């Protein structure tokens, strides 16, 4: 899993940009970083991005822990258990040559669903289903945010951010555990994550400045359009070899 200097530079840029956007508007890291890394080294996903997302979600969960919706978190986590197992099984079943197709499809689908933004009522059943879907997408492709964001979109800002952050934190640990049992986590995933970690931290620090100038009204659709295009490119790359 060796990246050329150009590929590593682009990966570092994508991670920094994704972290800066995530820190500014609350989402965007996976949508920016995952498709770029998928194009260059699909074997790095999902474990490398899951390792990177751990400190970021942990910080966000701790910052607004007072606003966590414990009931919603419980139902999301219950669904995540089921989805995590399914996602790990899916990843093991897909041949290595088709990983770009799998990851690209899930990234593009997640971007499309987020862009359309259908309304759901945040009930126990919808949260359970969203948790299961998040488990599948997060474990298989490191893009588990869209289902949960859709279900919780009507929640107040602090409740939404804190509940999703703690759900992601627990979900990431579950996904990494399931992938490790399935033999899909190796030292090379952690080494690449360590290489990319400075870019993540730099992006998060820079988000404090960017939040003053970034406008979510145009940034959100721009990020989702980028994710959809890059995910589609990864699918095409996987199909043509």
Buried (B, 14 or more C-beta within 10 A) or exposed (E): EEBEEEBBEBBBBBBBBBBBBBBBBBBBBBBBBBBBBBBBBBBBBBBBBBBBBBBBBBEBBEEBEEBBBEEBBBBBBBBBBBBBBBBBBBBEEBEEEBBBBBBBBBBBBBBBBBBEEEEBEBEBEBBBBBBBBBBBBBBBBBBBBBBBBBBBBEBEEEBBBBBBBBBBBBBBBBBBBBBBEBEBBEEBBEEBBEBBBEBBBBBBEBBEEBBEEBEBEEBBEEBBEBBBBBBBBBBEBBEEE
